[in-house]
């Protein structure tokens, strides 16, 4: 006897009648339909039709792990002083991090001082270097510290930076970073972030293929950096949709290996919705943001300290809690145990189909205008992001969008603090809503 034999089936009309009773006079359509002007998405909060991906082939909407839903807990280390950076790295590892990204910000690095007591063979590690000379220097030095291959990150932003084609033997060790995170921090919505990542990733594929790399090698040399916003289900769906659309692009080049369809997603929390005057609300926001990235199947997650760009930092609270969030979600909430926990949700599959259609359409429009590296294609996306950022500011000022600690329920014990300037990206200014609340 199965569970279904114990309960009589319910029709949609019976279910709707039950919901109507629970709503107690509220409109069924208005209550269960979401119209998001910033995301430019209209979708139902329920769906009575199955759109499960189990019947589809090679959607890659699920994460790549077949054993669990684990993710790497990442930490960014800016290297301005080798001993200080080493101390930060060791502290992060002791507090639960298992992946380090070293951002090299000085020449003539003392590698022995930087790597002292760090077990590089036992963690994931990658480097953003200043220039090609520093990359070559590190390539020669690194084997004496670690047996694993060196992973170098290349971040040519748009068309203004030089795209340096790596040597053939560097396939898989040089990664080209698609910085959709930077666009996210300018106020972009999920559709725009996905379309940017698709277009920039496709641009890198073209250049690598033209340089003689196979599609299998080229796809393995691209990493996608995404931001994580506070719109819980849309953010989780964003990662699922992107994986499917990227797999569609790679499929068109006929790879020999199935794994070439998959992509590596490096997700980071940001600062658009954070408040320097309410640290504890920031921690709640970061927790739900990480949850959505985990549910969406991100491979590596970095929680940036909410006061990273503050002129006065909250001692070690922001840094410590940044690592604790992932630790708690793993060790106490077991988010790493269940594969694709959102799979089979009809309403989210419906949302995914809507987001997929809009993101693919925007990507195609950018491609028709020459791609993201051409003036017309770049301007097309910039214009859309600027309008979205303006909507965010307008809704905050009008009170239509409520941010606890920013324009609603201010912290009575707030301290005077100010934001430092965050670097612009893609020709757009970084957006911090707290600066625009008045």
N, C-alpha and C positions, 0 to 999 in steps of 0.2 A: 504494500500500500504506500502510495506517495503522499506527500504533503498536500498536493493539489486535490486529492480525492477527499480530504477531510473538510475542505471548504468549498462552498458553491461559488462559481465564477460571478464576478460583478460586471455589469455593462457600464459603458461610459456614462450613460444617462443616470444610472443609479449612483455612480460615484459623484457626478456633478450635483445631484440633488443633496447628497450628504455634505458636500462642500458648501453649497448655498445655505444650508441650515447653520453651519459653523460660522459663516461670514456674518450672520445676523443683520441682513439688510444691505451690507456693502456689495458693490458691483463685482460680479464674478470676473468680468473682462478686465476692469480697471485694476483689480487687486492682483490678478494672476498674470497680467501682461506688463512687461517692463519696456519703457521707452527711455532710452539713455541718449540724451542729446550730445554729450561729450564723446561717447563711444560711437555715436551714430548707428545704433543698433536697436531694432524693435524685435523683441522676442517674447515667447511665452515662458512662464515659469514652470509650466508643466507640458507634457506631450503624451498623448495617448497612443502614439504610433511608434513602433520599434524602429530605431535607426542604428541599432547596435553594429559595431564594426566587425563583429565576429564573422559575418558573411562576406566581408570585403577582403580583397587581396592586397597585400603590400601597402596598407595605409600608413603604417609606422606612426600612428597617432599615439600608441603606447610607447613607454620608455623602452630602452634596449635590453634591460636586464630581464633574464628569464628565471631568476632565483628569488629575487626580492625587490624592494623598492628603495634600496639604499642610495645614498648620495654622498659625495665628498663634502666635508666641512672645510671651506676655504678661508684663507686669510691673506690679504694683500700686505706686503711689507715694502715700504718705500725706503730705498737704500741711499741715505745721505751721509751716514756715518756707519761704518761696518760693525763696530762693537754695539752700537745702539740697535741696529737692525737685527743683529744676531740675538741680542737679549729679547727683542720683541718676538722673533721667530720661535725661540725656545719656550717662551711663556705661552704663546698661542698653541704650540704642540702639547704642552703639559695641560692645557685647558680644553683639549678635545679636538683641535684642528688636525686634519690629516692631509691637507693640500696647501701648498704655499705658492704664491705668485710674487716674485721679487721684481719690483719696479726700480731699475737701476737709474739713479739720478745724479751720478758723478762719474768721472773718468778715473782710470787707474785704481780700480777696485782691488783691495787686499783680500783675495779670495779666502785665504786661510782664516782670517779674522771673521769673515762673514759666515763661513760654514762650520766654525768650531762647534763640536759636540752635536751637530745636527745629523741625524741618520738619514741622509738623502736617499739611500737605497730602499727605505721603508715607507716613504711618503710620495705623494704626487707633487711634482715641482716644475715650475715653468718660469721663464725670465722674459721681461721686456727690457731690451737694451737701448742704449742711446743712439747707436749707429752701427754700421756694418763692421767697422774695425773692432768695436767692443764685442760684437757677436763672434767674430773670428777668434779673438783672444779667449773668450769664455769657452768656445768649442775645443780649443787646444788644452785648456786647463781642467775642464770639468771631469774628464775621465779619471783623473787622479783622486777625485773626491767621491765619485759615484759610478757604479757599474751600469746603471740604467741610461738609456739614451737621453741626451740633453734636449729639452723642449724650448725652442725660442719662439717668442710671439712677435709677429710683425703687424704693425698697425698703421698701414697707409690710409689716412683718412681722406676719402673722396679723391678728387683729381689733383689736388694741390700738392700731394706728397708723391715721392718717387716710389714706384713699385719695383722692388729689386727681386728678380727671379732667382730663386735658390738653385743650388747645384742638384743634379739628379739624385745623388746619394743622400741628399737631405730630405727626401720624401718621408713624411711622417714625423720629422723632427723640427721642421719649421712650420708653424701654424700662422695662418693669416686670420687675424681677429676681425670679425664683423661686429662693429661696435653699435649694435642697436640700443644698448644701454645708454649711450650718449644721447641718442635721439629721444629716448624715453624721458631723460632728465630735462629736455626742453619743453615737455608738455604733450608729447605725441600720444595718441590713443593706440589701442591694441592693433587695429587694422593698419595704421601707418607704420608701427614698429615691425610688424610681420612683413609688410611690403618692402620696407627698407632692407631688412635682413635678406629677403629673397633676392632683391635686385643687386645688393652688394656682393652676396655670396655667388650669384650668377656671374657677376663681373670678374671675380677672382677665378672662378672655374674657367672662363674664357681665356684669361691671361695664362693660367697654368697649362691648359691644353695647348695653347699656341706655343708655349715654351717647351713642348715635347713630353709633358707628363701624361700618363694615362688617366682616364676618368676615375679609376679606382684610387690611384695615388693622389690625384687632385682633390677629390672629395674628402680624403683623410687629412688634408692639410688646411682645412677651414674650421674654425671654431666660432660659435655664435654666442655673443654676449648680449643678454637681455636684461632689462630692468624688471622689477616686480612692483606693480601698483597695488592699490588697496581695494580694487573691485574684484572681490574674491573669486567668483566663479568665472568671470571673463578672463582673469589672469591665468587661472588653471587651464582654461580652454585654449588660451593663446598658445601655450607650449604644444599642446596636442595638435592644434591646427597647423602650426609651423612645421612640425615634423612631417606631417602628411604632404604639405605643399612642397617642401624641400625634396622629399622622396620623389615626387612627380617630376621635378626638374632633373634630378640625377638620372631617373629612369630613361629620360629622352636621349641620354648619351650612351645607353646600353652598357652598363658596367658588367664586369665578369663576376664580381662578388656581391652577394646580397647585402653584406654589411656596409657596402658603399652607399646604400640608400639612407642609412642612419646618420644622425648628426650629434655633435657634442654641444650641449647647452650649458652655458656658464651664466648663472642668474645672480643678480645683485639687488639688494634693497637700495633705495635712493633717498632723495631729500625733498622732492616736490611737495609732499604732504606732511613734512615733519615740523615740529615746533621746538624751538630752543627754550621755551618757557614752560613746557610740560613734558619732562623726560619720561614719566611713567606711561603716559598715553602713547608716546613714541614706541615704547617697548611692546605695547599691545598691538599697535599697527604692524610693527616688524614681525611679530609672531604670526599674525594672520597672513602676512605677505609670504613668509617662508612656507607656511602650510599650503598656500595655493601653488607655490613653485614645486613643492614636494608632490602634491597631488597631480600636478601637470607633468611630472617626470623629469625635472631638471637633473642633470648629471652632477653638477657642482654648484653649491650655493654659498654666496658670500654675504654676510650681514655687515653692512658698513655701520660703524658707530654713528648714531644719529647726530652727534655733535662734532663729527669729523671736520666740518667747515665752520665751526663756531669760533669766535675770537677767544672765548673762555670755555674750556672743556670741563665736564662734570667728573673731575678726578678720573677714576678708572671704570666708572659705572657703564658708560656706553660701550667701551671696548670689551669688558668682561661679559656683559649681557649679550653682546653680538654673537659670541660663541655659545653661550648657555642656551640660546633659543633652539639651535639645532640639536644640542645635546639632550635637552628636555624632550623634544619631539621624537627623538630616537629611543632614549633610555626609559622614558616614562609614558610616552603616548604611542610608541611602536609604529610610527608612521613609515618606518623603513621595512616593515614586514609584509605588507599586502601589495601585490603587483597590480598596478592600474586600478586603484580604488574607485575611480570615477567611471570606469568602464561599465557600460550597460545602463547608465542613466539616460533615459530617453530625452528628458528636457535638455540635458547638457549636450547630447549628441545633436539635438535640434539647434541649439545655440552654436555649436561647432560648425554646422553646415552653413549657417548664416554668416558667421565670421569668415569662414573659408571662402565663400563666394565674394565677399567684399574685399578681402585682402588680395585674392588672386586677380580681381578686376583692377585694383589699384596697381599691382605689380605689372600687369599687362600694359596699363596706360603709361607707366614709367618706361617700360621697354620700348613702346611705340615711339616715345620721344627721345630715343637714343640710349636709354639706360641711365642709371644713377650717376655715372661719371660724366655725362653730357649736361651742358648748361640747361637745356630745356627740361630734361627729366628731373634734374636736381631742383630747379625752381618750382616745378609742379608739386613736388612733395613738400618743399619748404613752405610754400603758400598754404597748403592744407594743415601743416603742423602749427603754423602761426595762428591760424583761425581757431584751432582746437585749444591752444594755450590761452588765447583771448577768452574763449568760452569759459575755461576753468576760472580765470580771474574774475570775470563778470559775475558768475554764479556765486563765487565766494563773497564778493562785495555786496551783492544783493541779498545775501542770506539764504538763497535757494540751496546752496551747497554748504553743509555744516561740517566744520572740522573742530572737534573737541580740542580745547586749548589754544585754538587759533582765532576763530570768530564766534565760538560758543563755549560757555563755561570756562573762562580763563582761570588759570591756576592762581589762587589768592596769594600764594607764597612765591610767585614768579620772581626770578632774578633778572636784572637788566643784562641783556646779552645781545650780540649782533652776529649776523652771518658774514663770513668772509666771502669774497667773490668766488664763484664756481666757474671754471673755464667754459667758454661757449663751445658748441659742437655743431658741425655741419652748417656753419654760417648762422646759427640760431643761438640766442641767449638761453642760459640755463634758467629754469623756472622754479622759484621757491614761493609757494602761495602765501606763506606768513609775511613776506615782504609786501604783499599786495592786499592785505586784509582791510585797510582803511579806504 
